[in-house]
Amino acid sequence: MTQFLSRRTILFILSLLSLVSGLVAAQDNNESTALLRYADIHKNQVTFVYAGDIYLADINSGDARRLTSDIGFEAFPKFSRDGKRIAFSAEYTGTRQVYVMDIDGSNLKQLTWYNDVGPMPPRGGYDYRILDWSADNKNVLVRANRLPWGERMGQPYWVPVDGGMEQALAVPETGGGMLSPDGTKYVYTPIDREFRTWKRYQGGRAQNVWIYDLQNNTSQQITSHRATDHQPVWVGEDIYFISDRDYRLNLYKYNADGEPTKVTNHDRYDSLWASAGPEAIVYENGGHLWRFDPATKETKQLNIRITTNQENLMAQFKNVSDYIESGDISPDGQRVVLGVRGELFSVPAENGEIRNLSNTPNAREISANWSPNGRFVAYLSDQSGEYEVYIYDIKNKQHKRITEDGHIWRFNPVWSPDSQKLAFSDKNHVLWSVSIDGGKPQKLDQSSTNDIEHYRWSPDSRWLTYSKTENTGFSSIYVYDMNNKKAHKLSTAAYHDYEPVFDDSGQYLLFLSNRDYNLAFSAYEFNYLYVDATRVYAAQLTESTPPLYPYQSDEVQLDKKQDKDQDKNKDKNKDKNKDKNKDKNKDKDNSKKVKVNIDFTGINQRISVLPAAAGNYNGLQTAGDQVFVLKGEDRSQNLLLMSLKKDDKPKNVSKGVNNYRLAAQGEKILVRQGQNLSIIDAKAEQDNNGKKLDLTNLTLKIDPQTEWQQMYTDAWRILRDWFYDPNMHGMDWRAIKDKYQPMVDAATHRSDLDYILGEIAGEMNSGHIYVNSGDMPKVKRQENALLGAEFVKDDSGYFKITHIFAGENWNKDRLSPLTEAGVKAETGDYVLAINGHSTKNVANIYELLEHQANRTVTLTLNNKATQKDSWQAHVKTITSEGQLRYLNWVNERRAMVDKLSNGRIGYVHLPNTAIEGNRELFKQMLPQIGKDALIIDDRYNGGGFIPDRMIELLSRKTLNYWKRRNLDVNSMATPLIAHDGPKVMLTNGLSSSGGDALPYYFRKMNLGKIIGTRTWGGLIGISGNPGLADGGSVIASTFRFMDTEGNWAVENEGVAPDIEVIDRPELIAKGQDPTLERGVEELLKELKTNPRSTIQSPPEPTEF
């Protein structure tokens, strides 16, 4: 039962940290401490992040001392130009904000209060990234994520050190960057990719280095390589940057008159996070800090030693009830076995202690299943170095390894009813059976299309039934005969049949099947989809098997003597019924004597449907003559009960069930509802009758380093077994693991593991390989409030509203607080006070909105800077202005297109190809369907689904028109929503994933020109894989895009435009949009030669 409680797989590992005199050196005193990150340098000092805190070290002595100490993660320390202060970002107050302190750690001061975007996955990096200081040390240059297109894109802002509002630079978008020594120019990359786990990337998002002249508002692109050029820095008059144009990321010097000069030559690890001081550059390589001296051209590893108590590595007891990944219930329902953070636990239904059954500090146990006789627990463990099948003997408290040949990830061992055999499958799509008494596993079947994940035994343990995906995409049901060693296919090719299970009598095979074609019609057009396709079916296994729900008729009994005889037997029958449940084990023994026969001829004509309406079903199980099944969506399912004897409607067992497990004796059920586990009776109406498991004492002493070692191996295995290419893009995968192992050994913070996992994943040179954080030290998040407006400090001392973002106040995601009904506020008004606190008393208005998110605040407003005639507005605050900024940007583009084309051209922006993007396409296209031409803006499209449905809508053509009396003949056409006019699509390097596929399909369908720059180039997709022990994960890309001729396409290249237009930053800063303007220009040209056609009604017919 591998997916009982969560699709994440979980781990726990124990180890003990040795303490010497209360202190532990991070490495041997003669060695440099590893994993010092995000460093900056000033003369003979470096500051960096280690284990989530900021340190300062002397380069000459190597001695370091900690400047910050907090449970949150401090990031990007930067020296002021005079070397007296350090700016950094931290989470002290519940959100990430900008702080400054003296270099000895004193005089800490908070500079920002605008709500950050919140924790992002590692590939997103951090909001409030410190970039540099102004030449006069009065401002910190910060990258803040306040752009319209998503939480990971940022713009540079000045943050005054003495207090004040952040002020955006003219530069519209930035990755890493640095100011020139005199502060008049900014060298940077417009795109941010530094946190991405994709090495040797050459798609449309490959970074190039630009210089922006802040005084003259001009820009210059200074590199144009297909490889990555990023993290530019300025040392004196010279510019350096990191590039992988020679395979590994190394440091290069920019030459205005020729090719850049490579100044470092690291060939084993990539160089990361270059940062410059007045005399030198510091960067990371191979887990250590290095210094490059431009004057001497010398590169040297810094020998910095940290001695600390390593509190992040201390073994700690934690309640791990949030990390349950699998579970099963004992046959009698008295105990539950849980797979929790890599250990197996036996938990009592009500009374008794919680027992750790495995106690394997260096291994991970998953997929726990209790044997039908109650004697054993089967599970998977990687104790041997690969996942093998094991059993635990409850009676003798002994573990036994069953398989010896592990080399690939395995799934879910399932017991035979006689408790003698186990079926399991693996990532090579093979189905296996193995005896617990020894012997090699027997290969039963193999799929060429997908994993085999659902398999169940017959009551006599002879047959194994399972579902297997066919080339059509439909799933078919098979049964394997263990006696004759032969697989039989039961399904036809016509239907999607899955989740087969035998009933306890061995007479029926129940399964789920999609055989209903129920149309659900669109509210906007004549269109439909097929919903609620699934029902529960039962196949009679032989011709002699009685049909389900045979015909019954109540008739008058005419033989009175027979009636009396039957009455005499009633008392005898009552006595027999009393004894039925006395010996459950005896009943089980009897049930094992069931002999299952299958007559394959004509079996598809012996299928009956159970009395449950078509719907969305899963989790089919049986007990006696009872059938249990879940109905509904994943997070809101009802557990239903049906009978094989009575043709009654399904009865509710329990509501809000995520998943459940039926005890082997059929009388108890383990259910999960949200975070709660309960044991209920296997009967109807159990919503308030269950016994909630007490997991208060489900605690483990977790040694982080030991756990990280196992997770590192698991991540390596997951990438090995799930990546679409078994050759791993030519990588020696074992060598890659060994290469980064020393970094794992040196890890002291959970973020270190994320970084290392990103490094090994990046070696595969593939898109969509991601890392997600697990059990990270966290600060309790306390959101700051936003008002959907922009403000400036007026000379009066009050704050003036300079812009109010228009919202869609009927849409909860786009509420604009100052525009809601009953709120009187306009651009130009003054905010005199918030909750009675005068805004004159603060330099930054957001300081008064700290921790006020999603609350009603009282604003004192006036249209002049005085209290006289002021009024109060009660405003419900929000936590993010992202959607409002996005809506504002889209409306500005649409207005621009409307003006440039005199209303002839429509504009549609697609933020992604997921639910939101599909919704926006339909929502924006409908009111513009009558426009002569359309611009489809794919820029900043974050991807999501494969966009074939979207391109189908865009490619529709009118099939015919309909004449109605006194009405315009063009007003009624089939299909109703179709646009026959010319179109163009706009793209850039942020058109990603589904945003790559969309322009590819656009070109494939000959819908128009593509204008802009190359797209991201990420079309090796993801379909899910197991997680890691502590809730984190690595995501392996599992399928790769090919064209219809069988060639690789798009991946690591992108979709090239027909017309290249580069959006120069100085033009964007002026409010222009070069790519959009070119799109309008091209469509107006096309409309002159190829106008959108309309028709006139023919003459009225006079005769037929």
N, C-alpha and C positions, 0 to 999 in steps of 0.2 A: 504494500500500500504506500507507494512512494509519494503520492500527492495528497495525503490525507488532510493535512492542515495548511499547507502553503506550497506554492510552486518553487519557493526558494529551498535549496538544500542547506543544512545547517551543521555546525561543528562545535564541539567543545574539546579543549585540550588542557591538561594540567602540567605544570612544571614549577620549580622553586627557584627564586632568585637568591643567589648568595650575596650576603652583605659583609663587607669587611670594614670594621670600625665605623659602620653607619654610612660609608661612602663607597661608591664604585666608579672606577674610571671607565669612560665610555669605550676606550680601547686601552691596550697596553700603553704605558706612559711614553714609550718610545715611538708610538704610532700616531698618525694623524687621525683625529676623530672623523668618521665618515658621516655622510648625509647632512652636511651643513648646507642649507638651501637659501635661495633668493638673497644672495649676498650683495653688499655694496662696499665700496672701498674709498677711503680718504687718507692719502699719504700712508702712514705705517699702521693704520687701523682698518679692520674690517668689521662690519656688522652683518649678522645673518640670522636665519631661523634654524633652531635645533629643537626637535621634540615639541614643536608648537610654540616655543618661546623665543624671544629675541636676545641675542648675545652680542657682546663686543669683545674683540680680540686684538691683541698686539701682534702684528705680523712677525716681528723680530723674535720675540720671546715665545710666541705660540700660546701664551696664557689667555684664557677666555673667562669671562664672567657673565652671569645671567643678568639681564636688565628687566625682564618682565616675567611674571609667573601667574598664569591664569589657566583655567580649564579650557577656555576657548583657544582658537588658533590665531596667533599674531602673524602678520604677513608683510612682506615687502618693506623692510626697513631701508630708509634712504638718508644719508648724511646731508645736512645743509651744506651750502657751498663753502661756508667758513669752518665746517667740521665741528660745530659746537652743539648741534641738535640732531635728532633723528626723528623723522616722520615715519609712521607705520599705520597699518589698519589692524583693528582688534574688535573683539566682541564683548567688551566689558559690560555694556548696558543692555545686552539682549539682541542687538543688531550689530552688523559690522559697520564701523565708523572710522574716521581718520583722527589720529592722535599725533601729538608731538611731545618729545621729552628731551631733556638735556642728555648728553652722551653718558653721564653717570647714572641715568635712570631716574633722575629727580625731575620735579616740575612738570609732571604729566598733565597734559591739557587736551580736552576734546575739542575738535574743530568742526565737525559736521553732525547733523541730526536727521537729515533727509533719509527716509527709510530705504535700506539697501534691498536688493532683490531677493535676499535670503540664500540659504545654502544651495549650491549648485553641484551637480556631479563633477568629479575631478576634471573632466574635459572642458567644463565651463569656467574653471578658475575661480576668481574672487572678484566681487565688486570692490570699489574703492582701492584700486591698485595704484600704489605710489609710483610715480614716474620720475619726478625730479623736483628740484627747488628753483625758484627764480634767482637771478643773479644777485639781487639785493637781500636774499634770505627772508623776504617778507611774505612769500606765497609758496605753497606746496602745489606742485602739478600732479593732478590725480586723474586717473581714468575712472569715470563713473558710468555705470550702466543705466543710462536714462534714454536710450534711443528707442524709436518706435517698433523695431523689428524683432525684438526678443530680448530676454534677460541677459544674454551673454555678450551683447555688443555695446561698446562704450565710446564715449567722447571725452577729450581732455578738458579739465576744469581747473581754474585757479581756486585755491582754498586759502584765504587770508590767515596767516598765523596769529594775528592779533584779534581775530574774530570778524565774522561777516558772512555774507551770502556767497556761495560758490558762483563763479562766473565762467561760462563756457567759452573756450577758445573758438576762433573761426574754423578750425579744423573740424570737419563734420564727423569723422569716425577715426578711431585709432586702435592699433595694437600697442606694442611696446614702442617707446620713443624717449628722446632726451633733447633738452635744449642746448643750443650752442653756448659757448662760454659767456658771450655777452647777452644771451637771452633773447636775441632778436629772431632766431630761426629755430625750427623744430624738426629734427630728423626722426622719422617714424615709418611704420608700416600701416597703411590704412586698414588692413585686415589683421585680426587677432587669431593666431593659431598656436600660440606657444604651449597651451595645455593639451593640445590634441595628440592622441596616441596613434599617429600615422607617420612613420618615417619614410624618407625618400619620396615624398608626395610631389606630384607634378600636375595636379588638376588646376581648375580655375581659381581656387582659393590660395594657390601658392603665393607667398608674400613677396613683395618687392619694396625697396626702400625709396622713400620720398623725402624731400625737404620742403617745408612750408615756411615761407617768409612772413612772419607775423606782423611786420610793419607795413609791407606793401601788398599783402594778401595775394601772393603769387606762389606757385608750386612748381617743383621739378622732380620728375621721376628719375632716380639715378641708377637703379638696377632693373633689369628686365629678363632675368633668367627664368627658364621653366621650373627650376628647382626652388627651394625655399631660401629666401634672403630675409632675415629678421633680426630683432633685438639690436638695432643700431645704437651706437654710442658715439659721443664726441670727446676726443682728447685733444685739447688745443684746437688747431685748425683741421685736424684729421678726423675722418669718420671711419669707424670700424663696424662690422656687422657679422653675424653668424650665418653660415650658408652650408648646405649639403650638396652643392653643385659638384663636389668631388666625393660623393657617396656619404661620408660621415660629416656631421655638423662640425665645422671648424671656424676659427676666427679669420676674417678677411679685412683687408684695408681697401677702402674705396680710392680709386684713381680716376680723376676727372678726365684724363687723356687716354685711358686704355682700360684693360681688364683689371679687375680687383686682384690684389696680391694676397695669397694665402700666407698667414703669419703663424698659424699653429698647425701641427701635423698629428693630431690624435687619430688613430686608425682602429681603435677597439671600441671606444664609447663615443657617444655624441656629446658635444659641448653645448651647455645650456645656460640660460639666464645671465648673459653678459651684462655687466654694469661697470660704469667708469667713474673714476675720481679724477682729480686734476693731473695725475701723473701716470696712472696705470688702469688696467682693466682686470676685473675679477670675474670668474665664471666657474661653472660646475663641469666636471668631467669624471666619469667613473665613480661617482659618489663622493668626490673630494673637490676642494676648492683649489683653483689655479690662478696665478697672477701673470699677466702679460705686461711687460714693460716696453712701451713703444720706443723709448729712447735707445735701449740696448737690444731690443727685439728678443729679449730673453723670456722664456716661458718656464714657470716654476710652480710645482705643487706646494701649497701652503701647509705647514706642519702645525696644525692647531689642535690643542688637546683640551678636552672638557672633562672635568671631574664633577660628578653630580650624584645625587642619591637615586636618580633614575626612577622617579615615582611612577612614570608611565609604564614601567616594566614590572612593577610590583604585582605579584599574584594577589588577586582579589576575589572575594566571594561575591557572586552576583546571582540575583534571581533570573533564571533563564527561560521563564515561561513564554517570553516573546519569541523564542527561537525554536519552537517545536516544528519539526518538518515532517514527521511521520508518526503514525500511531495505530494501535490495534487493541482490541478488547479480548480478554480471556474468554474461553468458551462459556463459562458460567457467569460472566459479567462481574466478577468480584474484583478484578484488577485490570489495569490498562498498561500496556507497554508503549513508551514514547521514545522516539528518536529526537534528542534535544542537544543541539550544539555539539554533535559528534559523539554523544554518549547514549546508552540505552538505559531507560529508567522504568522501573515498575512502580506504578502509582495506585494506591488503594481506591476502591470506589467510595469508601466512607471511613473505615477505621484501619489504622496501621501506619507504618512509616513508608516513606519514599525510598526506594533502593536503587542504587547505581549498579546495573548488571554488568557493565563492560569495564569501566575503569581503565581506559586505554589513553594515557596522556598524549601519545605521539600518533594517534590514528583517529580515524573518523568512522563512526558507525551510522548507517542510514537504512531506511526501508525496513522497519521492524514489522514482523508479522507473526502472530501467535498460531501455533499448530492446533488443528481441530481437537486433538486429544488433550490439549492443555499442557503437555510435557515440555515443549520446546518453543523457542522464539528463533525465527530465521531472520537474518539481516545481512547486509553487505558491509564489509570493512576493508580499509586499505592498509591494514597492519603489515602486509607483505610487500607493500610498495605499489600494488594495484588492487582494485576492488575485487574481492573474492566473496563467495557465499559462505556464511558461517551459520551455525546453530548454537543456541545456548540451552543447556539442559537445566530446566527449572529445579528438578529434583536433586541432581548431583552438583549443581552450581558449576558446571564445566562448559567451556567453549570448545567447539569442534569446527575445524576448517573443512569445508566440503569440496571446494574446487581448488585447483592448483595452477590453472593456466591463464590467469588474468592478464590481459594486455589492452583491454578496451573498457570503456565505461559500461557498467551493467545496470539493469533495472529490476527492481521489485520481485523478489522471490515469492512465489505463491504456492501454498501447501496443497498437496492432494488430500482428499478426505481421510485416507488411511494414515496420514501423517508420516508417510514413508518416502515421498518424492517431493521435489520442488521444481517448479517451472520458473524460468527467468528469461530475460531477453538482453540484448546488448546494442551498442551504438553501431555495430556492423549490420544491424537490422536482422539478427539471427534470433530465433526462438529455440530455447534449450530446455532439457529436462535432466535432472540428476537425482540419484538415490542418496539419501542421507547415510546409507550404510557403506558408501564408498563407490569407486568406479568413476570413469570419465563421464563428463556431461555428454548427453546425446543430442545431436543437432536434429531439430524437428522440421524447421522451415526457415526460409530467408526471404525477405522482401527486397524488391529492387526499386521501390518507390518511397518507402517511409519506414519509420520505426514500427515494430510490433509491440504495442504497449498494453493491450487488454487481452488477458488469457485466463480461463477458468476451467477447473476440472469437473468431470462427471462424478456423481455420487459414488460410483464403484471404482474410481481412480483409473479407469481404463482409457477414457477419452479426454483430450484437452481441446477445448474450443477457443477460438481467437478470431480477431478480425484483422484483415490485411488490406492495405490500400492498393487499388489496381491502377493501371495506366490512365484510366478515365478520370481518376480523382475520387471515384466512389470506393467505398470500403466493402469488402465481401467477408462473409463468415465461413470459416473453415473448422473442421474437427480433425484432430490427429488421433489415430488408433495406435495406442502404445503396444498392443499385442501384435498387430500386423505391420507396424512401423510405416504407416501410410497416411498421407494427408488427403482429406476429402473436402472439396469445395461445395458448400451448400447454397450459396447465393447465386442469383442470376446477375447479369450485367446491368439490369435495369434500375436497380435501387441502391441507395447508400445504406447498408446494413452494418451495425456495429454493436459493441458491448454485449456479446452473447453470454448467456449463463444458463446452466442446467437447473431445473427445479429439483427439489430433494427426492422426488419419487423416481427421477430418471426417465420420465415419460415425455417431458417437454423441453424444448430449447427456447428460452426467451431471449429477446434481443430488441434493440432499438432500430428503427428504420425510418428514413425520410421518404414517405410515399404520398404525402398530401401536397397538393399544389394550391395553397390558399392565397388568393390575390389580395394584396393591400394596396389601395389606390392612393395616388398622390393627391394632395389638396390643391396643387398648383397647376397640374396639367394632366392629360390622359397618359399616365404612366403608372407602373405597378412593379411590385416585387413580391416574392413568394416567402411567406412567413409561416411560423408554427407548422413545420413540415413533419414533425416527429411524432410517432406513437410507439406504444409497447406492443410487441407481437409475440406469439408463441407458435412454434412448429411442433406438431405431433411427430414423434420420432419414428413411430411404426404405424402400419396400416391398422393394427389392432388397438392402438392407443385411443382411449375414449376422447371424443372431442371436448373442447372446453364448453362449458355451459350448455349441456345437452337439453333437448326439449323436455319440458316438464309440464304436467297437467294434473290439477287436483280433481280426483274422481271419488264418487261415493263408494264406500266399502260395503259390499253386499253380504259377505260371509261373516256372520256375527261370531261363530265359533273361532275363526281365525283371529278376529279382533280380540277375543278374550285371551287367546294364547299369547298374542302380542303383548297384552297388558300384563300377563304374568311375567313376561320376560323383562319388563321395564325395570323392576327392582334389581334383577341380575345385572342388567346393563349399567345401572347406577353404580353398583359395587365395582364393576370392571373399570368404570371411568375414574373412580377414586384411586385406583392403583396405577393409572396411566403414567402419572408424573413422579412416582416414587423413586424410580431408578432411571435417571436421565442417561446415565452412561450405558445402561442396557438398551435404551431406545436408540442411542447412537450406534451401538454395536449392530442392532437390527438394521438401521438405515444403511450401514456399510455393506450389508448383504444384498442391497439392491443391485440387480444386474441390468445394465443399460444396453439396449439393442437399438441400432439405427438402421432403418430401411431408407437408403438414399434415393431410391427410385420414387419419383413423384412427391418428394418432400415439400417442394415449393407450392404444391396444391393443397398441402395440409397445414396452412398457416392461418391462424386466427388473430384477430386484434382484440386487445384487452379494452375494457370500458373506460378509457381515459381520453378526453378530447385531445386533438392534436395540439402540440405545444413544443416547448423547448425542454427536453428531458436529458438527464444523464444519471450515472450512479445506480444502475440497475442491479438489484440483489434480491435473493429469494430465501425464504425460510419456511419449511413445510409447504402449506398451500398459500402462503402469503408472498406478495410481490411488493418490494419497496423501490421507490424511484424518486429522484429529485426533479422538481419542475421549477423553471424560472431562470433568471440570470445568475451569474456566479455569486454575486454578493447579496442576492435576495431570493433565495430558493425555499420552496416548501417541500418537506419530506412527505410523500404520499404513500398510502397503503391500498393495495388491491388484493382481491382473492382469486385463486384459480378455481374455486368451487362455486362462487356466487357471482352472477353478472350484475354486481352493484357498482355504483359510481365510486371513484376513489375517495378515500377518507384521509383527512389531514392527520398526520402524526405530530409534526412540529414545524413551526414557521421560522424563517430567517436562518436556515441551516446552510453553512458553507460546505460542509462535507460530513460524512457519517461512516461508521463501520459497524457491521452486524456481527454479533457474537455467534460462534459456531453452533451453539445449541439453539439459537434462533429466538431467544427470549429477551435479550438485552441489546441495546444499541448505544454506541458511543457517537455523540454528535458534537460538532463544533458550531457555535453561534457567535460570530464576532471573535472576541478573545477568550470566550468561555468554552470549556469542555464539560459535557454533562453525560451521565448515563441515564437512559430512559428505558421504559418497557417497550417491547416491540409490539405496540398496540396503537390504536387510534387515539387522538386527542391527548397528547402528552406534553403540551406546551408548558404547563405549570407543575409537572409531576417529576421532573428530572432531578437527579442528584448531581449538583455541580462539583466537579473535582476541585479539591483544595490544593492549589499549587503554590501556596505561600512558602513552603519549604523546598521547592524545586530550585535549589541553589547549587552552584558549582564554584569551586576555586579555580579561577582562570589565570593561567600564566600567559601573558600576551605573546612573548617571543616564541614559545612552543606552538601556540595556536597559529601564529603568522607563518611559521615554517610549514605547517600542514596545509594552510590555505594557499601558500605559494605553490606547493606541489599540485594541489587540486586545480588551481587556476591554469597551471601549465598543462595538466591533463585535459581539462575542459576545452582549451583551445586546440589541443592535439586531436581530440575526438570529435569536435563539432565543426571545426573549420572546413569549408567546402572542399578544399584541396588537401588530400591526404599527404601530398608531398610538401605541404607547408610553404608553398611558394619557393621551394628550393632551399629552405633553411634547414640546417642541422639542429633539429629541435632539442635534442638532448644537450648539445653544446650551448644553446641559448640559455637553457635552465642553469647550467653550470656557470655560465658567464655572469649572471646576475645574482647567483647564490650568496656571494660575499656581502652584497648590499642587504639582503634579507637578514643575514647574521648581524648586521650593524644597525638594523632598524630599532628605533626607540619610540616611535609614535605611529598610530594607525595610518596617518597620512603618508608615512614613509612607504608602507606596503602598497598603498594606492599608486604612488609614484613608480615603484618598481614594477608592479603589474602592468602599468601603462608602458614602461620601457620594453618589457618582453613582448607585449601585444604589438607594439609598434614595429618590432623587427619583422613582422609578417607582411608589411607593406600592403595594407588592405584597409578599405573603408569599413565603417560600422563595427569596428572592434573597440569596445568601450570598457571602462572600469567604473563601478559604482561603489560608493563607500559603505562600510559596514558599521560595526560598533565603535564609532568615533567618540572621543570625549566631546561633550556638547554643553553649550551654555543654553539655559532655558530661554527660548526666543520670546521677546516682548516687543511687538511691532510698534513702530512709531506711526503717527497719523499723517495723511496727506489730504489735500483739499481739492485736487484737480485744477490747480491754478499756479501761476508763476508770480513772483513778488520781487520787489526791489525796495531797498531801504531808502526812504525819502529824506530830503534835507530836514524835514520836520522831526525826524527821529522815528516816525511811524513807517509801516510798510504799505506800499501801494500795489494794488493788483495790476499787473501788466498784461496778463492773458488769462482767460478762463477757457478751459478745454470743453468744447461741446461734447455732450455724451449722448447716449441712448438710454434715457432713464427708465425705460420699460425693461431694459436688459440689465440684470444684476451685475454682469461683468463689466458694464460700461456706464456705471453710475457716475455722474459728475456732480459732486456735492453742492457746489455753488449755483447750479442750474435747476436743482430740484424744486418742485412746487412749494411755495411758501417761503423760499429763501430769496431775499432781495439783495442781490450783489451784482455789480457790473465792473467791467474793466475800467480802471481809473479810480475806483473806490479805495478808501484807506481802511486797513485793519488796525483799529486802535487798541484792541485788547482781545485776548483769548482766555476764556474762563475767568475773566476779571483781572488777568495779569496784563499790565500795559506792555505793548510791543516795543515801547521806547527803551525798556530795560534790558532788551536782548539784542545782540548783533545779528542773530540768525533766527528767523521766525520759527523754524522747525524745532528749536529748543523748547518752545512752548507746546509743541505737539508730541513730545516724547511720551511713549507708552499710552497714547490716546487713540490708538487705532480701533476702528469699528465701534466707536463710541460717539455719542452726541456731544459736541462742544459748542459753547456759546461764543460767537464772534461779535464784537462791538465794531460796527461799520459806520462809515460816513463818506460822503462824496467830497469832503474837504478835511484837512488835517486839524480837526478840532473836535472836542467832545460835544459841543453844542449841536443839537438836532441829529445826533447820532442815533442809531437804532441797533437792535440786537437780532442776530440770526442764529437759530439753532440748527446745527449742521451735523449730519451723520458722516463721519470721516471714512476714508478708505485706506488700504495699505499699499496699493500700487497704482500708479498713473500710466502703466504700460499700455493698457488697452485704449485709454483716452488719447495718448500720444499717437498710437497707431491709427486710430480713427481720424484724428486730425491730419495726419500725413496723407492718408488715402483721400480724404475730402479735398485737400490741397491739390493733389495730383489730378483728381477728377475735374476740379475747377479750372486747372491749367489747360487740360485737354479741351474742355468745353470752350474756353476762350480762344485758344489757338485754332480751333476747327470751326468756329461759329456754330457750335452745337451739333456738328455732324458726326462726331466720333465719340463713342462711349469708352469708358475706362473701368477695368476690373482688376483688382489686386488680389492675389492668392497668397495668404500668409503661410500656408502649408498644404499638404495633400491629405491631411488627416480629417477628422470630423469638422473642425473649424473651417478648413480650407474648402471642403466640399460645400459646406453651408454658405460660405461667402461667395463662391462661384455662382450658386443658384440665386442667392439673395441679391447680388450686384448685377447679374446678367439680366434678370427678368425685367426690371424697369428700363433697361437700355436696349432691349431687343429690337426696338424700332430705329436705332441709330444706323447710319449708313455704313459705318465701319467700327471695329472694336480693337482696342489695345488690351491685351492680356499681359499683365505685369507679373512675371514670375520671379522678380528680384526678391531676395531675402526669403524665399520659400523654404521653410524648414523641413519639408518632406513629411512622410507619414505612410499612407497607403500607396500601393501601386496605382497610378492615376488613370487607369483605363476608362473608368466611369466618367471622369472629368473630360477626357479627350473625346469621348463619345458625345457628350453634350455640345462641346465646341465644334464638332465636325458635322453636326446635323445639317441637312439641307431640306428645304421645303419640297414636299412631294406633290402637293396640289393646293388649290384655293377653293373656297366655297362661296357661292353667290347667295346673299340673303336680301330680302326686300328692303330697299332704301338704305342699305348699309354699305360701307366701303368694302370692296371685294378683298382688299389686302388685309382686312382685319380678322379674317378667319381662314387659317391655313392648317394644313397637316404636315408635320407635327406643329402644335401650337407654339412651342418654344424651339425656334431654329433661327439661326442668323446666316443669311446668304451673302452678306457683304464681305469685303476684304478684312483681313485681320493681320496683326503683327503680334509677336511675343517678345517681351523684354527680359533679358537675363543678366545675371552677374555671378561672381564667384560664390555668392551666398545662396544661389539657387541649388538646393541640396537634396540628394536622395530622390524622393518622389519629385522634387523640384528639378532633378536631372532628367528623369524619365519623361516628365511632361513636355519639355521642348523637343526631346527626341521623338516622341509620338506626334507632336505638332508638325515637325518636319516630315515624318513618315506619312502623315495624312495630307501633306501638301496644303496646309491651311494658311501659310503665309511666311513672311520673312521673320527671322530671329535677329534681334538687334541688341547689342550690348557687349558683354564679355563672356568668356567661357564659364560654364557652370562648374560646380564643385567636383564632379566626377566620382561619386560614391554610389556605385550600384552593385556592390556585393552585400546582399541583404541579410537580415536577421530574422530568426523564427523561434528563438527561445532556447535556453539551456539551463542546467542546474546552477544554483547559486553557491555561495561560499558559506563557511561555517557560521560566521557572525552576522549574516544577513547581507553582506556585500556580494559583489559579483564581478565576473568578467563576462563580457558579451562577445560571443564568437559569431562571425559572419558566415552564413550557412549556404547561401545560393548566389550565383553570379550571373549577371546580365550577359546575354548573347544576342546578336542580331538574327534575323530570319535566315541568313545564309550560314549560320553556325560559327560566326567569328566573335571573339571578345570585343566588346564595345563599351565606351563611356568611362569605365572604371579607371581611375587615376589619370584621366584625361579631360573629361567633361564634354559637354556639347558646345561646339564652337558656333559663334553667331555667323549669320550671313553678312551682317554689317557690324563691324566692331566700333563701338563708341565707348570711350573711357570717360567716366564721370569725374572730371577734374575737380579737386576739392575746393578751389577758389570759386568755381562757378556754382557748386552746391551751396557754398557759404553765402553767395549772393541771392539765393532763392531760385536759381535755375535748376533744370534737370535735363542735361544734354541727351541722355538716352531717350527719355520720354519725348523730348522735342523732336528728335530724329524720327521717332515712331510716328508722330503726327505728320511730319513732313512726308514720309514715305506713303502713308495712307492717303493723304490728300492728292499725291501724284497718281496713285493707283485709282482713286475715285474718278479722276479725269478720264482715264482710259478704260476703266472697268467699273462703272457705277453700279451700285446695288440696284437690282432690277425690281420693278413693280409692274403690275399688270392692270389693264383696263378690262372692265366687264364687256363681253361680246354683246352684240345686239340681242335684244329679247327674242326668244324663239316665237315664231308665228304659227308654226305647224309642226307636226311630227309625222 
